[in-house]
């Protein structure tokens, strides 16, 4: 039931953000993210959706900085390529006149890369 509600809320936020927002974010993102370009693209909209839960009526968002807060660990390699590992980052998002720090946990495994964003951990930076 909880996943169902979260899915519906995600769709609502996604629709609102996509059709009523202005994004000034270019990939590769500024800062020192270790996420590749595809993962950056894939993570952008969920980051914006999470920030939208913290600030109402803001239609302009952009990622202004990224920083690694926990270096990659549990790394596994195959044929010279990293095939598994975990790391954590904070992406700074400017939303209207406020800035938010969004912690993200990245996981790379045999099925690809995924990420976890907990809206309750997002902090406004004044």
Secondary structure as the mmCIF struct_conf table of DSSP 4:
data_model
#
loop_
_struct_conf.conf_type_id
_struct_conf.id
_struct_conf.beg_label_comp_id
_struct_conf.beg_label_asym_id
_struct_conf.beg_label_seq_id
_struct_conf.end_label_comp_id
_struct_conf.end_label_asym_id
_struct_conf.end_label_seq_id
HELX_RH_AL_P HELX_RH_AL_P1 UNK A 2 UNK A 20
STRN STRN1 UNK A 22 UNK A 23
BEND BEND1 UNK A 27 UNK A 28
HELX_LH_PP_P HELX_LH_PP_P1 UNK A 29 UNK A 29
BEND BEND2 UNK A 30 UNK A 31
BEND BEND3 UNK A 35 UNK A 35
HELX_RH_AL_P HELX_RH_AL_P2 UNK A 37 UNK A 52
TURN_TY1_P TURN_TY1_P1 UNK A 53 UNK A 54
BEND BEND4 UNK A 55 UNK A 57
STRN STRN2 UNK A 60 UNK A 78
TURN_TY1_P TURN_TY1_P2 UNK A 79 UNK A 80
STRN STRN3 UNK A 81 UNK A 95
TURN_TY1_P TURN_TY1_P3 UNK A 96 UNK A 97
STRN STRN4 UNK A 98 UNK A 109
TURN_TY1_P TURN_TY1_P4 UNK A 110 UNK A 111
STRN STRN5 UNK A 112 UNK A 117
HELX_RH_3T_P HELX_RH_3T_P1 UNK A 119 UNK A 121
STRN STRN6 UNK A 123 UNK A 125
#
